[in-house]
Amino acid sequence: MPGIRVKEGESFESALRRFKKKCEKAGILADVRKHQHFEKPSERRKRKENAARRKAATSRR
C-alpha cells in the first residue's frame, strides 16, 4: 500500500492528488477492478486477444 507524507503547509487536496497518482502508478485500482468478479479463462483469453489486436493496429499506423 503506497503511503505519502504530508509536507509542511501542503493542502489536503494536493496530498490526496499525490496519493491517488501513487496508487495509479502502483496499479492498485486496476487490480481491484480485475478482482471484482470471477472471469472465466475463455473470457480472459478473449480480452487479451482483443487487447493484442488493438495494440497491433495502433503500432501499424
Secondary structure as the mmCIF struct_conf table of DSSP 4:
data_model
#
loop_
_struct_conf.conf_type_id
_struct_conf.id
_struct_conf.beg_label_comp_id
_struct_conf.beg_label_asym_id
_struct_conf.beg_label_seq_id
_struct_conf.end_label_comp_id
_struct_conf.end_label_asym_id
_struct_conf.end_label_seq_id
HELX_LH_PP_P HELX_LH_PP_P1 VAL A 6 LYS A 7
TURN_TY1_P TURN_TY1_P1 GLU A 8 GLY A 9
HELX_RH_AL_P HELX_RH_AL_P1 PHE A 12 ALA A 26
TURN_TY1_P TURN_TY1_P2 GLY A 27 GLY A 27
HELX_RH_AL_P HELX_RH_AL_P2 ILE A 28 LYS A 34
TURN_TY1_P TURN_TY1_P3 HIS A 35 HIS A 35
BEND BEND1 GLN A 36 HIS A 37
HELX_RH_AL_P HELX_RH_AL_P3 PRO A 41 ARG A 60
#
